[in-house]
Amino acid sequence: MFKRKHLLGIRELEREEIEAILESASSMKEVLTREIKKVPTLRGKTVANLFFEPSTRTRTSFEIAAKRLSADVVNFSSAGSSISKGETLKDTVLNIEAMVVDAIVVRHKSEGVPWYIATFSKASVINAGDGKNEHPTQALLDTFTILEKKGRVEGLNVAIVGDIAHSRVARSNIWALKKLGANPIVVGPPTMIPPYIDALEVEQAGSIDEVIEDANVIMMLRIQKERMKSPLFPSIREYSRLFGLNAKRLERAKPDVIVMHPGPVNWGVELSPDVMDFPNNVILNQVTNGVAVRMAVLYLLLGA
């Protein structure tokens, strides 16, 4: 069972806790297939979405997930708030909490903010992405999608391709995949492979061609230019040549390989537009599963 008050990261979770979330997500996904896509599980609860960084999929899916469970939702954006007047993060959180909220979903550009909020908040805190550190619900929806499409996670070769150094998605996925018995392989320019990869004993490759034939799952990542202080590769064209995925490359892959991407996609950079029509492109499945997984997380924290 999942008995935590907060969901701050994948690193601290046991395998059994991850499996409990995935099992609950399976039940929640069934709700999304009903004509009336709503259950009264969290009626009377209030979820506050505090997003200090731009977001489309994560923010929207958390809002939909809460509403599917009949919770009330408050959306907060730092733009136009009292943050611009000098109010501290702690004061902002305490004031929102004083309005009697049960869960705080937070995304912030700085690493560790969800952990900091959890030290004083009476509400359950869910990390929706903190800097380049973690994005636990993305890793959970990714592993849920792999489990759904492949029937298992254990023993699979999962190639994680792209900007590993700046990706909180990569970090959370590596921990989740290793805990569930998969074999993550990171692929990217040496300048984009962070030192922690060696400590985790994760296999590395210098181009997508080195891994494409053996991969069961190919997880592409966006180049995060907004987090780079200086260029880390010669050109977009050179990057795409070595690390981009296209239909021609996929001809060499396993027939049942699945292609994933956390979004947003830079079409023509990490993914060629012809991959959009690839039968085993599961990017939109990930988006759907994001709602189910976030429903499961809210249920386990607030209603179970």
N, C-alpha and C positions, 0 to 999 in steps of 0.2 A: 504493500500500500504506500501511497504518497502522503506523508504526514508533515511535510514542511509548511511553514507559514509563508515563505517567499520562494520565488523562482528567480535566482540571481545569475546562475550559470550552469553549464553542463559539467564543468570540471568537478564540482562538488557532489554530483549525483552518483548514486550507485546504479548498476545495471538494472536491478529490479525496479528502481524508481522510474527509470526511463521506460521500461517495459510497461509499467502501470499507466503512464501517460499515453503511450501508444495504444494500449488496449482500450482505454477510455475514449481516445480519439476515434477509434473504429465505431464505437457506439454512437458518438456524436455525429459522425458522418451520415449515419442512417437518418438522423433528424433532417439533414439537408436534402434528402430525397423525398420528403413528405410534401403533400400539397400545402399544409400549414407548417411552415418551417420554424416552429417555436415550441418551447417547453417551459413550464413555470419554475424550473429548478432554482433560479436565483432571483425570483420575484422579491422585491423589497431591498435588494442589494444595489449598491452604486459603485460603478467603476469609473475612475478618472484617468483619462489618457493624457499624459504630460509629455509632449513631444517638443524637444528643443532643437531637433534637426528635421529636415524635410523627409516625408515618407508618404508613399501611396499605398502599397500593399499591406504593410504591417499595421499602420494606423487604421486603415479601413477595415481590415479583417478582425482586429481586436474589437472595433466598434460593432461590427456585425455579429461577432461571436457572443459578445455580452448581450446584445438585443435578442439573439436567438434563444438565450437562456432566460429572457425576461428581466434582465437587470437594467437599471437606468444608467445612462452613459453621459459623462461630462468630458468634452474635448477641450484641451488647453493647448494654446500655441504661444511660444515666447514672443512672437511678433505681436505688438500691440498690447502686451501685458505690462504689469508693473515692474517686470525685470528691466524694461527699458528705462525705468525711473530710478533704478539702483537697488531694487529689492533683492535680497539674497535668495539663493536657491532654497535654503532651509526655511526662511520666512514664507516663501511661496508655497512650499509643500505643507507647512503647518497650517496656513490659512485655508488651503483647499481641504486638508484633512479635518479642519474645524467645522466644515460643512457636512461632516459625517459621511465620509466615503469608506467603502470596505476594501477596495483594491486600487492601487496606483500602478499604472503601466507607464514606464518612463523610458524615453530615448534621449541620449545626451551625447555630445561630441567628446566629452571627457571620460576617460576610463575610470571605473570605480564609483560613479555617481549612484547607481542603484544600491550598491553595498552601503554607501554613506547614508542614503535615505532610510535604509532598513535599520540603521542603528537607533533612529529616533521615531520612526513612524509606527503608529499603532495599526495601520492598514497593511494588508499583504502587498508586497512590492514585486513587480514582474519586470525583468530586464528586457526591454525591446530594442536593445543595442546600445552599448556604451563605447564610444570611440572605436578603436580597432581591437578591442578586447574580446567581447562575447556577444552573441546573438542567439540565446538558447532556443527560443521558439522556432527560429529558422532551421536550426539543426534538427529539432524534433519533427518538423513537418517534412524535412528532407528525408530523414530516416523512415518516417511513416510512408512516404511516397515510394521509397525503395522497397520496403516491406510489402506494400500493396502490389507493386508491379513485378517484383522478382520472387515473392513468396518467402523470402528470408533476407537477412542482412549478414549473418555470420558467414565468413569464408569468401565474400565477394571482394573483387578488386575494384576500388573506387578511385578513379583519377580525378584529382582536384586541380584544375588548370587555371593559371592566371596570376593575379596580384595577391599572392599569399600574404605578403608582409603587411598589407593594410586591411586585410579582410577579417573582420570578426566572424563572418560566416564560416570561413575556412577553419579558424581556431575551434569554434564550437563543434563543427562537423567532425573534425579530427578526433576530438575527445569522445563524441557520441559513437562514431564508427568503431573506434578501438574498444570502447566498453562493450559494444555489441558483437565484437568478434570479426569485424570486417578488416580489410587491408587497405587503408588509405595511401595513395601515392600522390605526392605533390609535384606539380609540373609548372615551371616558370623560369624566367631569367634569374640568374644567380643573385642579381640585385634585388629581387623580389621574394627571395626565400629567407625568412627570418631565422635567427639563431635557435629559437625554441624548437624548431623542427628536428634538429640533431638530438636534443634532450628527450624528445618524445619517440626517438628511434623510428621515424617515419621514412619510408623509401622516397627517393627523389629522382626526377628525370629532367633532362635538359631540353626536351622538345616533345610535342604531343605525339610525334611519330614513334617514339620509343615505347609508348604505353597503349596505343590505340587498339592493337590486336588482342591484347590480353584483358582489357578493361571490360567489366560487366556494367559499370556505371561511369559516365563522363559528366563531371560537374564543372561547368564553366563559370568563371568569375569575371566581374567587371573590373576594368582598370580604374582605380580610384584616384584620379588626378587631383581631386580636392584635398587629399591627405599627403600628397607628395610635395616636398620642399624643393626638389630638383628633379630633372628628367632621369629615369632609371632604365631607359632603353633608347636605341638610336632613333627609331621612327615607328609610327603606327603601322606602316607597311611592313617593316621588318618584324615587328611583334606579331602581326597577323600571319605572316609567312611561317613562323616557327610555332606559334601557340594558338592560332585561330582554328576553328573547326568548320569544315565545309562538307558538302555532299560527297565530293571525291574522296576525302579522307575517310569518311564513314563507310565507304565501300570495303575498306580493309578491316573494319571492326566486326565484332561478333554480331550475328543476325539479330540477337535479342538485346543488344546493348541499349541502354536508355540514356537520353541526353537531358541534363538538368541545368538550370540557371536560376539564381535567387532573384534576379531582376534588380534594377532595370537593365535591359539588354542594350549594348552598343552594337547594333547590327552592322556588319561589315568590318568589325574589329575582332571581338572574340568569337562571334558567330556570323557565318555567312547567311544571307537571306534565304538561300536554298535549304537551310536546316529547318526553317519554319515548317516545311512540308514533310519533314522526316517522320515516318509513322510512329517511331518511338520517342518523339519529342514530348516530354512530360511537363514542360514548363507551366502550362495552364493548370495541369493536375496539381502541381505544387501550390498554386494560388488557392485552389479549392480546398486542398488539404490544410492549408494554413488556417482557415476558419475552423475546421474540425479540431485541429490540435489546440488552438487557442480557446475554444469552447472547453476542451478537456482540462486545460490548465486552470481556467477560471473555476470550473466545477470542482476540481480537486482541492483548490486553495480555499474556496468560499462555501462550497455546498456539500462536499462529500462527508 
